[in-house]
């Protein structure tokens, strides 16, 4: 069988999403899928090991494409962390909305447990790696191990917030998903307010003062 189209990862993803939406299920075999779209079965394995692997890569591709778009914008590259994250969210959900039928179909049965869904494991890795690049300012605790734990905790908290936003978007019935835009802005603002290092350092400093004064009086 000779290929009648140029096959690459993007075309396989596009064909797979089309198949799922038209048939409301994944293909039964890679052979049948390849035959339908006129390419060799072996060509599929040049890019993906299985349909499960492909499904994971599709959600990761949404993030990869988001970052590719953002990094073309010179203004974005100069943004502070909060504005970068808001821009990321808006762009990511624009891409998700452009593919809403597929995303809703794939996630409709898992809305209550997205955080641990295997289909999103590659997205999770890439998202947490992205959060790390933002170098969000944290409290300087002068302890390397504590700082590392703090950074990992922040990445995990950001992932949970990201999943909560996807859940909100899945259930959003507002025109143009405008309520999701509001959710994004308010949730990220709240997160950065909570992490405001000036406020937290002030609270810690006050706490140290109270603790030291208490120790002095007990002596």
Buried (B, 14 or more C-beta within 10 A) or exposed (E): EEEEEEBEEEBBBEBBBEBBEEEEEBBEEBEEBBBEBEBBBEBBEEBBEEBEEBBBBBBBBBBBBBBEBBEEEEEBEEBEBBEBBBBBBBBBBEBBBEBEEBBBBBBEEBBEEBBEBEBBEBBBBBBBEBBBEBEBEBBEEEEEEEBEEBBEEBBBBBBEBBBBBBBBBBEBEEEEBEBBBEBBEEBBEEBBEEBEEEEEEEEBEEEEEEEEEEEEEEE
